[in-house]
Each structure stands twice: as structure tokens, then as C-alpha cells.
Amino acid sequence: MQRRTLNSYGAGFAWGGVILFVGVVLLLDHMGVISAAGIWRFWPMILVLAGLVNLLDECKRIWGICLLLAGVVLQLGEFHIIRVTWALLWPLMVIAVGVSLMWGSIKARRAGVGGGEATTGPGALNELAIFSGVEKRIMGKNFRGGRLVALFGGIEIDLWQAEMEGDEAILHVDAIFGGVEIRVPDTWLVSSEGQGIFGGYSDSTHLRPPTDPAQTRKTLVIRGAAIFGGVEIKN
């Protein structure tokens, strides 16, 4: 929590500095002190700065890399070093999707059990939907997390009758030009740490009051990336 608070503070400070700089430039240009025409050639550096700020947040590093690459490419275009066209940009988008999948796989392996192995075996949920759809209802008593990947497809997972093996389970969810819908019990806490890149995560869950206040709440941690796609968590 402290790390996230510090990162939010740093992001607010950085964006405040950008707005302050733009305001000063506009004021000096209006007063005739400087000419802002040449300075606007450096506008892609705003994307570079945004990328660097997002790199500080572990949950937004992929988005930060995308912004950083876009800013560098556009800045080179402003300097006429390269010619920026759609034919150049769409391969970069494909590269970003590939990097996101690789990064999600690495994070899933690091967060797995067994000294870094991926979450597999009984109680693990691992589904892949490529140009297809997956619907599954989990009713086991030993849910341990896993990974979901929807690539130009859709996945619907019903965990309403499932029970978590430990106090916390990590589910990595990547929705790339696709969608994922997850239904969880209203006794579980949901911590959504996913990042949206021209997509988003929607958490519409509600928490039922516990019958035993001393009992530890089960927590489902959602990580991953929604790239031109969406992930919805509900009860």
C-alpha cells in the first residue's frame, strides 16, 4: 500500500510538472519572450515522461513500455529521422501484445507455487481462448488461482460455488482483443491489479458481511493486461 501511495504521489508530481512547464511556455510565448513554435516539436516527450512514470508502478509497466516506445518513435518522426506511418505503428502494436503476453507469463510463473513454478495441478485454473470461447464452472474446494488468456476470444468463469484452498489466490488474466468475465463469491475480497491498454478492468463485486468477524477473508488477486479488450469481475 505504501509503495502504491508513493507511486501515485510521484505520478501526480510529474504530471503537475508537465502542466506547469506547458503553462510557462504558453505565457512566455504570449509575452513575446520566446517562440513556442519550435518547442512543440518535443510534444512526444510527454509520452516518454508518462511511460517513465508508469514504469515505476509494477502493475503498469507494460503500459509504460508502450507509451515510452510510442513517444520515442513519434519524437524521431518529429526530427524527420524516420517516417511515421500506420505501416510502422501497427507492427509496434503487435510487438506490444507479444511483450504483454510474455511479461504476464513471467509474472504468473514467479507468483506460482513450488519455488517459482506456474500454478498447475488440482485446484489450478488455466484456460486459453484463441478465436474461440470458453465457459467453465468451478465447484472444487481447493481453488489456487491460475491463468486465463483470451486472444480474439471470450472466457466466462463461474467461481460462485468454489472454495479457496488458502487465504489468497492469484489469477493472471490477459484479454487481448477479447473479453473475460469472472463471477466470484460475495464472501471473497477482490484485489484488481490489472492494467488497461486501450481496454479496462471492471470490478462490480460487493462484499457480504461476515458471519464470523474473526474469520480471515479470502482474497482473489487479479493481475494481467487488457489490451483492446475487457475484464469484468462480478458476483
C-alpha positions as CSV (number, residue, x, y, z in Angstrom):
1,M,0.0,0.0,0.0
2,Q,2.8,2.4,0.9
3,R,4.6,1.7,-2.5
4,R,1.4,2.4,-4.4
5,T,0.9,5.6,-2.5
6,L,4.4,6.8,-3.2
7,N,4.0,5.9,-6.9
8,S,0.7,7.8,-7.0
9,Y,2.5,10.8,-5.4
10,G,5.3,10.6,-7.9
11,A,2.9,10.4,-10.9
12,G,0.9,13.4,-9.6
13,F,4.1,15.4,-9.1
14,A,5.4,14.5,-12.6
15,W,2.1,15.4,-14.4
16,G,2.0,18.6,-12.3
17,G,5.5,19.5,-13.6
18,V,4.4,18.9,-17.2
19,I,1.3,21.1,-16.9
20,L,3.4,23.8,-15.1
21,F,6.0,23.7,-17.9
22,V,3.4,24.0,-20.7
23,G,1.7,26.9,-18.9
24,V,5.1,28.7,-18.5
25,V,5.8,28.2,-22.2
26,L,2.4,29.5,-23.3
27,L,2.8,32.5,-21.0
28,L,6.3,33.4,-22.3
29,D,5.1,32.9,-25.9
30,H,2.2,35.2,-25.3
31,M,4.5,37.8,-23.9
32,G,6.8,37.5,-26.9
33,V,9.8,36.3,-24.8
34,I,10.1,33.1,-26.7
35,S,8.6,31.4,-29.7
36,A,6.7,28.2,-28.8
37,A,6.6,27.0,-32.4
38,G,9.9,25.2,-32.2
39,I,9.3,23.8,-28.7
40,W,6.1,22.0,-29.8
41,R,8.3,19.6,-31.8
42,F,9.1,18.0,-28.5
43,W,5.5,17.1,-27.6
44,P,6.2,13.3,-27.8
45,M,8.4,13.7,-24.8
46,I,5.2,14.0,-22.8
47,L,4.5,10.4,-23.8
48,V,8.1,9.4,-22.8
49,L,7.6,11.0,-19.4
50,A,4.3,9.3,-19.0
51,G,6.0,6.0,-19.9
52,L,8.7,6.5,-17.3
53,V,6.2,7.3,-14.6
54,N,4.2,4.2,-15.4
55,L,7.3,2.1,-15.3
56,L,7.6,2.9,-11.6
57,D,4.4,1.0,-10.9
58,E,4.7,-2.7,-11.2
59,C,1.1,-3.1,-12.3
60,K,1.5,-0.6,-15.2
61,R,4.9,-1.4,-16.6
62,I,3.6,-2.8,-19.9
63,W,1.6,0.3,-20.4
64,G,4.7,2.3,-19.5
65,I,6.8,0.5,-22.1
66,C,4.1,1.1,-24.8
67,L,4.0,4.8,-24.0
68,L,7.8,5.0,-24.0
69,L,8.1,3.3,-27.3
70,A,5.4,5.5,-28.9
71,G,7.0,8.6,-27.6
72,V,10.4,7.7,-28.9
73,V,9.0,6.8,-32.4
74,L,6.9,9.9,-32.6
75,Q,9.8,12.1,-31.5
76,L,12.1,10.6,-34.2
77,G,9.3,11.4,-36.6
78,E,9.3,15.0,-35.5
79,F,13.0,15.1,-36.1
80,H,12.4,13.6,-39.6
81,I,14.8,10.8,-38.7
82,I,12.1,8.2,-39.6
83,R,8.8,8.5,-41.4
84,V,5.9,7.6,-39.0
85,T,3.1,5.9,-40.8
86,W,0.4,3.4,-39.9
87,A,2.5,0.7,-41.6
88,L,5.1,1.4,-38.9
89,L,2.8,1.7,-36.0
90,W,0.7,-1.4,-36.3
91,P,3.8,-3.8,-36.0
92,L,4.7,-1.9,-32.8
93,M,1.2,-2.7,-31.5
94,V,1.7,-6.4,-32.3
95,I,5.1,-6.3,-30.6
96,A,3.4,-4.7,-27.5
97,V,0.9,-7.5,-27.4
98,G,3.6,-10.1,-27.6
99,V,5.6,-8.4,-24.9
100,S,2.5,-8.2,-22.7
101,L,1.9,-12.0,-23.1
102,M,5.5,-12.8,-22.3
103,W,5.5,-10.5,-19.3
104,G,2.3,-11.9,-18.0
105,S,3.7,-15.5,-18.4
106,I,6.8,-14.5,-16.4
107,K,4.8,-12.9,-13.6
108,A,2.5,-15.9,-13.4
109,R,5.5,-18.2,-13.1
110,R,7.1,-16.0,-10.4
111,A,3.8,-15.9,-8.4
112,G,3.3,-19.7,-8.7
113,V,3.9,-22.3,-6.1
114,G,6.8,-24.7,-5.9
115,G,9.7,-22.2,-5.9
116,G,8.6,-20.3,-9.0
117,E,6.7,-23.0,-11.0
118,A,3.4,-22.0,-12.6
119,T,0.2,-22.7,-10.8
120,T,-0.8,-26.1,-12.2
121,G,-2.4,-29.3,-10.9
122,P,-5.5,-29.8,-8.8
123,G,-7.2,-26.5,-7.9
124,A,-5.5,-24.5,-10.7
125,L,-7.4,-22.8,-13.4
126,N,-5.6,-22.4,-16.8
127,E,-7.6,-21.6,-19.9
128,L,-6.7,-20.3,-23.3
129,A,-9.3,-19.0,-25.8
130,I,-7.9,-18.0,-29.3
131,F,-10.7,-17.1,-31.8
132,S,-13.0,-19.2,-29.6
133,G,-14.9,-19.2,-26.4
134,V,-14.6,-20.9,-23.0
135,E,-17.3,-21.4,-20.4
136,K,-16.4,-23.1,-17.1
137,R,-18.0,-23.5,-13.7
138,I,-15.6,-24.3,-10.8
139,M,-17.1,-26.1,-7.8
140,G,-14.0,-27.5,-6.2
141,K,-12.9,-26.8,-2.6
142,N,-9.2,-26.2,-3.4
143,F,-9.1,-23.3,-5.8
144,R,-5.5,-22.0,-6.0
145,G,-5.5,-19.5,-8.9
146,G,-4.0,-19.8,-12.4
147,R,-4.1,-18.0,-15.7
148,L,-6.7,-17.0,-18.3
149,V,-5.8,-15.7,-21.8
150,A,-8.5,-14.5,-24.2
151,L,-7.0,-13.7,-27.6
152,F,-9.7,-12.6,-30.1
153,G,-12.0,-14.8,-28.0
154,G,-14.0,-14.8,-24.8
155,I,-13.8,-16.6,-21.4
156,E,-16.6,-17.0,-18.8
157,I,-15.6,-18.4,-15.4
158,D,-18.1,-19.1,-12.6
159,L,-16.4,-19.4,-9.2
160,W,-19.5,-18.8,-7.2
161,Q,-19.5,-22.3,-5.7
162,A,-15.8,-22.6,-5.4
163,E,-13.8,-22.5,-2.2
164,M,-10.2,-21.2,-1.9
165,E,-7.5,-23.5,-0.6
166,G,-5.5,-20.8,1.2
167,D,-6.3,-17.3,2.2
168,E,-5.2,-15.8,-1.1
169,A,-5.2,-16.9,-4.8
170,I,-3.6,-15.1,-7.7
171,L,-5.4,-15.2,-11.1
172,H,-3.5,-13.8,-14.1
173,V,-5.9,-12.6,-16.7
174,D,-4.9,-11.3,-20.2
175,A,-7.7,-10.1,-22.5
176,I,-6.3,-9.1,-25.9
177,F,-9.0,-8.1,-28.4
178,G,-11.2,-10.2,-26.3
179,G,-13.2,-10.4,-23.1
180,V,-13.1,-12.2,-19.8
181,E,-15.9,-12.5,-17.3
182,I,-15.3,-13.8,-13.8
183,R,-18.0,-14.5,-11.2
184,V,-16.8,-14.8,-7.6
185,P,-18.5,-15.5,-4.2
186,D,-19.6,-12.4,-2.3
187,T,-17.5,-13.6,0.7
188,W,-14.3,-13.1,-1.3
189,L,-12.3,-9.9,-1.3
190,V,-11.1,-8.9,-4.8
191,S,-7.9,-7.0,-5.5
192,S,-7.8,-5.9,-9.1
193,E,-4.2,-5.1,-10.1
194,G,-4.6,-5.4,-13.8
195,Q,-3.6,-2.8,-16.3
196,G,-5.7,-1.5,-19.2
197,I,-4.1,-0.6,-22.5
198,F,-6.9,0.7,-24.7
199,G,-9.0,-1.6,-22.6
200,G,-10.1,-1.9,-19.0
201,Y,-10.9,-3.9,-15.8
202,S,-14.3,-3.6,-14.2
203,D,-14.9,-4.7,-10.6
204,S,-18.6,-4.6,-9.7
205,T,-18.4,-7.1,-6.8
206,H,-20.0,-6.4,-3.4
207,L,-18.9,-7.9,-0.1
208,R,-21.3,-9.7,2.1
209,P,-20.9,-9.0,5.9
210,P,-19.1,-12.0,7.5
211,T,-20.9,-14.4,9.8
212,D,-17.8,-14.6,11.9
213,P,-15.9,-11.3,12.2
214,A,-12.8,-13.1,13.4
215,Q,-12.6,-15.3,10.3
216,T,-10.0,-14.3,7.7
217,R,-11.4,-13.1,4.4
218,K,-10.3,-15.0,1.3
219,T,-8.7,-12.7,-1.3
220,L,-8.6,-13.1,-5.1
221,V,-5.9,-11.1,-6.7
222,I,-6.5,-10.3,-10.4
223,R,-3.4,-9.4,-12.4
224,G,-2.7,-9.1,-16.1
225,A,-3.4,-6.8,-19.0
226,A,-6.5,-5.8,-21.0
227,I,-5.3,-4.7,-24.4
228,F,-8.1,-3.6,-26.7
229,G,-10.2,-5.9,-24.5
230,G,-12.0,-6.0,-21.2
231,V,-12.1,-8.0,-17.9
232,E,-15.2,-7.9,-15.7
233,I,-15.3,-9.3,-12.2
234,K,-18.8,-9.6,-10.6
235,N,-20.8,-11.7,-8.1
